[in-house]
Structures are given as structure tokens and as C-alpha cells.
Amino acid sequence: MNGILQNYKAIAIAAIVLLVVLLSSVVIVPETHQGVVVAAGKPVRVFNKFRPDVPYGSTGAGLQLRIPFYEQVRMIDRRVLDVDMERTQVLSNDQQRLQVDAYARYRIIDPVKLVERAGTESQFEAQLLPILTSVLRQELGRRPFAALINAERGTAMENITKSLDQQARIYGAQVLDVRIKAADLPEGRPLDAAFTRMETDRQEEAARIRAAGQRDAQIIQAEASAEAARIYADAYGKDPQFYDFYRAMQSYRQTFLAGEGQSSMVLSDDSEYFRQFKGNR
């Protein structure tokens, strides 16, 4: 009887050990992660590796087997990740000190290289941030402050993304995009000086526009006056006698009404000035 119990106990222990070994050999790889199998400190294979041309669900996620206690599986995210740069000071080409906040979006495309050269995503980000800061300072240092608020900003960000991506490839990552969240002047005298300079520039621009408008108005007015004179000359040239009469009437009006009845003139009745009152005699 004791022998039978001992046999049952041995079988139970063996079953438990087998179950533990079986469970230890199975690893669940989420669809959102890549599993890097590390044996003796070296990556040997990858579960669910990111492939841009393979849809989700077809890259090997789910239950996977490993050698228990010998192989370790490190999970590396395969989604698009963000890394935020700390607010840093950048000197622009026109000697403006800017407080810049930026971030980069990246993805791990070679998890083996990441494990070999960085270890984890957090360690990789710790190495990527100084590179991002350096590339950002170099690129913005070549451009004036105004470049950050016009179309040239897009070109600058493309250059920064390209440079940072080249550095990230060393760690098995791909930088998808770099964006500036804020670029502000420091508070105090630099900001006040910048506002004063911007106000002066806008005033000079407004004065230039007004001067150009006045010049164009004078040209248009002169051309209109010349055209009016030509039209009058053509019209009066068709009937010179009427033109003389019309001009005389205008002169009489200015002479006799300008002083509101207070003017006095002493002229002979045969004066040439009153010839229009005499008719064509």
C-alpha cells in the first residue's frame, strides 16, 4: 500500500513539474509588441516583428514557445511612440534666443538592434533626446526667427526629421516626424525688444504702402485730369463761340457772387469784359 502511494505521489510531482516546464516554455506575445528572444545575453529570434507590408494579425502574435529558464523574451513596442524634448533655449540666425518645445514620433523597426544597442525603449529615448536637441539647435541656428512662423518652418522640420532618423536607424528605430509645439521668446527685455522691432518693421511697412498708394493716386488723378482736359478741349473746339460764352458766365459768377453782393466794379460800358452782355454786335 505504501508503495502504491509513493508511486502516485511521484506521478503527481512529475505531472506538476511537467506542467510548470510547459507553462514556462509558453509566452504570449501581444499584437502591439515584438518579442525578442534572448539566449545567453544575445538576441536569437523575434516574435511578431514589425513588417510594414504585412497586416496586423499575420506577423506571429499570440502563443509562442521558448526554452524555459534559458531563453528570455523582451517585449518591444511596435506601435508609433512619442518622445518629448524638454524646453530648451535655441539661438536663431538673427541672434534671437528662443524657448523651444518639440517632440518626435518614432517606431521600432529592428527590435534586435534596439536590444543590442539600447536595451529598452526608455533607454533608447534617453539616448535620442540629446540627439534631438542637438539637431534642433543646429537647424534652427541657421534660420531667422521669422522662419518659424512662415512656410520655411516646414522645410526646417523636414531637415530635422531626416537628420534625426539617420541617427535613430543606428538603434533600429525609424523617426516618422518631428514637430515644434512652441517657440517663444524669453520673458523680459528680449521679448520687449523683439516686440519693439516688430512694431517698427510694421510701421515702416505701413508707411511704404501709404506712400505707394499716394503715388498711385496722384498718377491716376493726373491721368484723369488730362483726360478731362482733352474731353473739354474736344467739346469746346466744336463750338468756340459757346465756349467763350460759357467761360464768361463762369467769370461773372465768380466776380459778382464771390463777395455775396459786397463787390463793386467800375468799368466803362464798352469794356471787353461785358461784351457777352452786348451779344454778337
C-alpha positions in Angstrom: 0.0 0.0 0.0 2.8 2.4 0.9 4.5 1.6 -2.4 1.3 2.5 -4.4 1.0 5.8 -2.5 4.7 6.5 -3.2 4.1 5.8 -6.9 1.0 8.1 -7.1 3.0 10.8 -5.3 5.9 10.5 -7.8 3.5 10.7 -10.7 1.8 13.8 -9.3 5.1 15.5 -8.7 6.2 14.7 -12.2 3.0 16.0 -13.7 3.4 19.2 -11.7 7.0 19.6 -12.9 5.9 18.9 -16.5 3.1 21.4 -16.2 5.5 24.1 -14.8 8.0 23.4 -17.6 5.3 23.5 -20.2 3.9 26.8 -18.9 7.4 28.3 -18.6 8.0 27.4 -22.3 4.9 29.3 -23.5 5.0 33.0 -23.9 2.1 35.3 -25.0 3.2 38.0 -27.5 0.6 40.8 -27.7 -0.3 42.2 -31.1 1.1 45.5 -30.1 4.5 44.2 -29.2 7.5 42.4 -30.6 9.1 39.6 -28.6 12.9 39.4 -28.8 14.2 36.1 -27.6 17.5 36.5 -25.7 19.7 33.4 -25.1 22.9 33.7 -23.2 22.7 37.5 -23.4 22.3 37.6 -27.2 19.1 38.0 -29.3 18.4 34.9 -31.3 15.0 35.4 -32.9 11.9 37.7 -32.9 8.2 37.0 -32.5 5.7 39.3 -34.2 8.4 41.5 -35.8 7.1 44.7 -37.4 6.8 44.5 -41.2 5.2 47.4 -43.0 3.9 45.3 -45.8 2.3 42.6 -43.6 -1.1 43.4 -42.0 -1.8 43.1 -38.2 -2.7 39.6 -37.2 -0.3 37.9 -39.7 3.1 38.6 -38.1 3.2 36.0 -35.4 1.4 37.4 -32.4 -0.1 35.1 -29.8 1.3 31.9 -28.1 4.9 31.2 -28.8 7.4 28.6 -27.4 10.8 29.2 -25.9 13.4 27.1 -24.0 12.4 27.6 -20.3 14.9 29.2 -18.0 17.4 29.5 -20.8 15.7 31.9 -23.2 14.2 35.2 -22.0 11.7 37.3 -24.0 11.9 41.1 -24.1 8.8 42.9 -25.2 9.4 45.8 -27.6 6.5 48.1 -28.6 5.7 48.0 -32.3 3.3 51.0 -32.2 4.2 54.6 -33.0 5.7 56.2 -29.9 6.3 59.8 -28.8 9.3 61.3 -27.1 9.0 64.9 -25.7 12.0 67.1 -25.6 12.5 69.3 -22.5 12.1 73.0 -23.1 15.4 74.2 -24.3 17.0 77.5 -25.4 17.9 77.9 -29.1 19.8 80.8 -30.7 18.4 81.7 -34.1 20.4 83.1 -37.1 19.3 86.7 -36.2 20.6 86.3 -32.7 17.1 85.7 -31.1 17.1 83.5 -28.0 14.1 81.2 -28.3 12.5 78.8 -25.8 11.6 75.7 -27.9 9.3 72.8 -27.0 9.4 69.9 -29.5 8.6 66.2 -29.8 9.4 63.3 -32.1 7.3 60.3 -33.3 9.1 57.1 -33.9 8.7 53.3 -34.4 10.9 50.4 -33.7 11.6 48.6 -36.9 14.6 46.4 -35.9 14.0 45.2 -32.3 17.2 43.1 -32.3 19.3 46.1 -33.0 17.4 48.1 -30.3 18.1 45.3 -27.7 21.8 45.1 -28.6 22.5 48.8 -28.6 20.0 50.4 -26.2 18.3 47.6 -24.3 14.8 49.1 -23.9 12.6 51.8 -25.3 13.2 54.1 -22.3 17.0 53.7 -22.6 16.7 54.4 -26.3 14.7 57.6 -25.7 17.3 58.7 -23.1 19.9 58.5 -25.9 17.6 60.0 -28.6 16.7 63.2 -26.6 20.2 64.7 -26.7 20.4 64.0 -30.4 17.1 65.7 -31.0 18.2 68.7 -29.0 21.5 69.0 -30.9 19.9 68.6 -34.4 17.2 71.1 -33.5 19.7 73.7 -32.3 21.8 73.2 -35.4 18.9 73.5 -37.9 17.2 76.5 -36.2 20.5 78.2 -35.7 20.8 78.5 -39.5 17.5 80.3 -39.8 16.0 83.6 -38.6 13.2 83.8 -36.1 10.7 84.7 -38.8 11.3 81.3 -40.4 9.4 79.7 -37.5 6.2 81.4 -38.4 6.1 81.1 -42.2 6.3 78.3 -44.8 10.0 77.9 -44.3 9.3 76.2 -41.0 8.1 73.1 -42.9 11.4 72.8 -44.6 13.3 73.1 -41.3 11.2 70.3 -39.7 11.8 68.0 -42.7 15.6 68.5 -42.4 15.4 67.9 -38.6 13.4 64.7 -39.2 15.8 63.4 -41.8 18.9 64.1 -39.6 17.3 62.5 -36.5 16.1 59.5 -38.5 19.7 58.8 -39.7 20.8 58.7 -36.0 17.9 56.6 -34.9 18.5 53.9 -37.5 21.6 53.0 -35.6 19.4 51.8 -32.8 16.8 50.1 -35.0 14.3 52.9 -34.9 12.6 55.0 -37.6 11.7 58.6 -36.9 8.4 59.4 -38.6 8.0 63.1 -37.7 9.4 66.0 -35.6 7.2 68.9 -34.6 7.7 72.1 -32.6 4.9 72.6 -30.0 6.0 76.1 -29.0 8.8 78.6 -29.9 8.6 81.6 -27.6 10.9 84.5 -26.8 12.2 84.7 -23.2 10.2 86.9 -20.9 11.6 90.3 -20.1 13.9 92.6 -22.1 14.5 90.2 -25.1 10.7 89.8 -25.6 10.1 93.6 -25.3 12.9 94.3 -27.7 11.5 91.9 -30.2 8.0 93.4 -29.9 9.5 96.9 -30.4 11.4 95.8 -33.5 8.4 94.0 -34.9 6.3 97.2 -34.3 8.9 99.3 -36.1 9.0 97.0 -39.0 5.3 97.0 -39.4 5.2 100.9 -39.1 7.8 101.1 -41.9 5.8 98.7 -44.0 2.6 100.7 -43.4 4.4 103.9 -44.4 5.8 102.3 -47.5 2.3 101.1 -48.5 0.8 104.5 -47.9 3.5 106.3 -49.9 2.9 103.8 -52.8 -0.8 104.4 -52.5 -0.4 108.2 -52.6 1.9 108.0 -55.6 -0.6 105.8 -57.5 -3.4 108.2 -56.5 -1.5 111.2 -57.9 -0.8 109.3 -61.1 -4.4 108.3 -61.5 -5.6 111.8 -60.7 -3.2 113.4 -63.2 -4.2 111.0 -65.9 -7.9 111.7 -65.1 -7.3 115.5 -65.2 -5.5 115.1 -68.5 -8.3 113.0 -69.9 -10.9 115.5 -68.7 -9.0 118.4 -70.2 -8.8 116.5 -73.5 -12.6 115.9 -73.5 -13.3 119.5 -72.6 -11.0 120.7 -75.4 -12.7 118.4 -77.9 -16.1 119.5 -76.8 -15.3 123.3 -76.8 -13.5 123.0 -80.1 -16.7 122.1 -81.8 -18.3 125.5 -80.9 -15.8 128.2 -79.9 -18.4 130.9 -79.5 -20.3 128.8 -77.0 -17.1 128.1 -75.1 -16.4 131.9 -74.9 -19.9 132.5 -73.6 -19.6 129.7 -71.0 -16.3 130.9 -69.8 -17.6 134.5 -69.5 -20.6 133.3 -67.5 -18.3 131.4 -65.1 -16.2 134.6 -64.7 -19.2 136.7 -64.0 -20.4 134.2 -61.3 -17.1 134.3 -59.6 -16.9 138.0 -59.7 -20.4 139.0 -58.7 -21.2 136.2 -56.2 -17.8 135.6 -54.6 -18.3 138.6 -52.2 -22.0 137.8 -51.6 -23.2 141.1 -53.2 -20.5 143.3 -51.5 -18.2 143.6 -54.6 -18.0 146.8 -56.6 -16.5 147.3 -60.0 -16.1 150.5 -62.1 -15.9 149.8 -65.8 -16.9 151.5 -68.9 -19.9 150.2 -70.8 -17.8 149.3 -73.8 -15.4 147.3 -71.8 -14.4 144.0 -73.3 -15.3 142.3 -70.1 -19.0 142.9 -70.7 -19.0 142.1 -74.3 -21.2 139.0 -73.7 -24.0 141.2 -72.4 -23.9 143.1 -75.8 -24.5 139.9 -77.8 -22.5 139.4 -81.0 -22.7 143.0 -82.2 
